[in-house]
């Protein structure tokens, strides 16, 4: 077993996983998994730069993670940075800060690499699940981008497109620095139009309707699942491998679009950092399911973070 530390730094959150991994046998023992909402991608879609305050929030989380990694004695660290870091003109500031704090340089992966890691993390434990038909379509809805991967025992096609809960919120639901609450139908339609165009791009590479099982990853999907399950608080064990029907996703999306900030914040399983972006994220999930013809989504708590851990080992 190799003790590894995996860090996934996305547009909205930064997450840490420390685990003992044996790639030869497939054994995987999780020691610590945690998340901080840092909104690294704040304003990137508009300015093209990482904001100083967003960088400091991220570096503060990195300091916390460095202490955990040292305490648990991880032998290897892999730090993967995704959409916001790819897009920013000043990504060098981010790279230098992470290197100074964690002693490892963040890998600003391409969309295709991100898709491969997400697929590995989500499907390694599914390959022996006889009740799930192959091929899988793994959809990872992030803050700035969404990854689509079709595969069975390996990836067959992958594509990353620039739709995500933070990007769609900032582009269409923010006026004078504040989120329109609740969004008007016209603003929701503008998100749908952007998502439809992005799905057209994804379909140039990935046959979205060819998969037998849709697997959904990341905070938007798990939060929608928590709402569907009626959880009073977030429960990873209950959410992992739960199934949410298309009808239920459509119903939840409608309610989120009609709700105020206070009403969404009052949902027991809602992370405070997702209150303002969950409606846009749910719209992305719904559009994906409708385009794919999926009757349900299988929700996975194992995603790119687990894929990074496997690759580090």
N, C-alpha and C positions, 0 to 999 in steps of 0.2 A: 504494500500500500504506500502511495506517495501522498503526503499532506500538501495540498495546494490551496492557494487563495485566488479567487476569481473576482474581478471587479468589472461591472458593467456600468458605464457612464453614458446615459442617454440624454435626450433633450429635456426630460422632466425629472428624472430620478437618477440616483447613483446607488448601486446595490453591491453588497459583498456576500460572497459564499466561501467559507472555509470547509474543506472536506477531505477525507481520506479516500483515495481513488485507486483502483487497480484495473487498468484498461484491459489486461489479459483475461480477467475473470468477470469483469463487469460489476464488481463490488463497489459500492458507493456509500460512504458513511458521512452524513452531514453533521458538522460540528457547530457551525454558526452561520446564520443567514439573516441579513438585515438590510433595511432600505432607508434612505433619506430623500425627501423631495427637495431638490435644490434649484429646479427650473433653470438649468444651465443655458437652455435655448431661449431664454427671455429676450425678446426683441430681435433675434437673429434674422428672422424672415424679413423684417423691415430694414434693419441697419446693416446686416451682413457681418456684424461683429459680436463677440461675447461681451456682455455688460460687466463692468468691474464688480458690481455687487453680486452678480450670478457666479462669477469666478470665485469670489471670497466664500460664498456659501458652499461651493463645491470643494474648495481647499479645506474648509473646516470639517466637512464630512471625511475627506481623505485623512486628516489627522486622527480622527476617531478610528477609522479603519486600520491605519498603521499600528495603532496601539493593540487592536484586537489580533492582527496578524502576528505581531511580535509575541504576544502572550501565548497564542496557540502554536507558535513555532512552525509556520508554514515553510516548506522547503522551496516552493516555487510560487511566483506571483505572475499572473497575467492580467493586464489592465486593458480593456477594450473600450474605446470611445466611438460613439456612433454619430447620428445625423448632425447634431448641432456643431460638433467639432469638425466635421467634414465641410460644413458650410461657411464657417467663420474665417474672416480675413486674418484675425489675430490669434489663430489657434496655437501659434508658437508660445504665447504667454501661458496658455493652458498646459501645454506639454512640459514646459520648464517647471511649472509649479508642482505638477504631479511627480515629476522625476525627483525634485528636491524633497518632497514629503515621503514618498513611498519607495524611492530608490529604483524605480522601474519606469521606463518610458511608455506612455500610453500608445497603444496601436490604434490609429485612426483608420478603422477598417472600411473597406468598400461596402456598398450595399449588398453585393453578391456574397462577400465573406460573412457579413452579418446574417444573411439568410441561411447560409450553411451552418453557422453556429447555433442559430435558433432551431433549425431542423434537428440537429444532433441532440440538443438539450431536451427537446420535446418528445422525440420518438425512440430513443434508445430503450426506454422501458415499455414502449407500446408495441415493439416488434413481436413480442411473444403474446400479445393480447388477441386471442382468437376471435373475440367478439367484435373486433373493429376491422372493417374491411379496408384493404389497400387498393389503390394508392392513397396516401394522405395528402391533404392540402394544409400546410401549416401557415397560419396567418398571425404575424406578430405586429400588433398595432401599437406603435410607440408614440412619442411626443411629436417628433418631427417627420418621421417616415413610417411606412408600413412595408413589411417584407412578406412576400408570397413565395412559398416553396412547395413544389410537388415532388413526391418521391415515395419509395417503399422501403427497401433496405438501403437505399442510397438516394441522393438528390438527383432528380431527372431534369428539373428546370427551376430557375429562381429569378426573382426580380424585386428590386426595391424601388418604391415610388414615394414622392414627397407629399404624402398625406399623413397626418397624425393629429392627435387630440389637441396638442398645444398649437401647432401650426395653423390648423383650421380655426381654432378659437381666436387666435391673434389676428388672423387674416379677415375673419368675417363677423366676429362677435364682440370686438373691442371698439369702443368709441370714446375718444378723449381719455384714454387710459383706463377705462372701466368696462367690464363685461356687461353687455346688454342683457338685462335679466327680467323676465325670460326673453329669449330671442324672438324676433318677429318671424313670421313664416317666410318672408322674403330672404332673411339672413340664413335661415335653415336651408332654403332652396339653393342659395349660393354655395353652401357647403356641399350639398348633394351634387351640384354641377361640377365642382372641383373633383369630388371623389369619383364621379362617373368618368371624367376625362382621365384620371389616374388609373382607373381600372381598365380602360381601353389600352393604355400603355402597358400595363401588367400583362394583359392578354396577348400582346405581341410576342411574349416570351413564354408565359406560363399558361397552360390550358386550364383555366380556373374551374370549368365545369366538368373536367374529366375525373376528378378525385371522388372516391367513395366516402371518405371521412374528412370532415372539416375539423381541424384542431386549432383552437384559438388561444393565444398567449398574451401576457402582459396585463397591466393594471386596468385598462378599459374593460377587457373581457372578464377578468376575475371579479371586478366590481359589479358588472352587470349580472354575473352569476350569483354573487352574494345577495343582490337584490332579489333575483329570481327565487333563491332559496329561502328568502325571508329571514336572513340572519340578523340578529340584533347586534352582533359584532363580527369583525372579520375572522374567519376560521379557515385556514389554508387546507386543513385535512378534509373539511366538508366540501370545499370548492374544487379541489383537485379531482379531475376526471368526472365532474358533474356534467350534465348535459342540459342545454337550454334550447328550447324550440324556437323556430323562426317567429312564431306567433307571440311568444313571450318576449323575445328581443324587441319586436315591433311595439308591443304594449309598453315596455319599460322605456324605450326611446321616446315615445310620445309623452310619457309622464315627465321624463327629465327635461324635455324641451318646453313643457308647460309650467315647470316649477321655478321658484325663485332661489336665490343663493341660500337663504335661510332654510327653505324646505329641503334642498339637497344636502345641506350640512347636517340636517337632523336625521338623515339616514344612518342608522347605527354602524353599518359596515363601510361607510364612506370615509376614505382617508381625507384629511383636511386639504391636502395638496391637489386632490382631484375634483374638488367641488366645482370649480369654474370651468374645467375642461372635459368633464364626463359626458355632457350632452353631445358635444362634437364627436367625441370618441365613439359614443353609442351609434351616432349616425353613420360613421365609417363602418362599424361592425354590421349594422343592418344592411347597408348597401352591398357589402361583400357577400353576405348570405343570400341576398336576393339575386345578385349577379351569378353566383355559383349554383343556384338552385338547391342550396342546402336546407334540409328540413330541421337540422339542429346543429349546434356547435358543441364539440367535446372540449371542455375547458382544462387546460394544463397549467399547473403552478411551476412546472419545470420548463425552462425556456433558454434563452441565450446565455444566461448566467451559468446554467448547468453545462451547456455546450463549451463555454470558456474553461470550466473546471476540467472537463474531459480532455480538452486540447492541451491544457497545461500539464496534465499527467502523462 
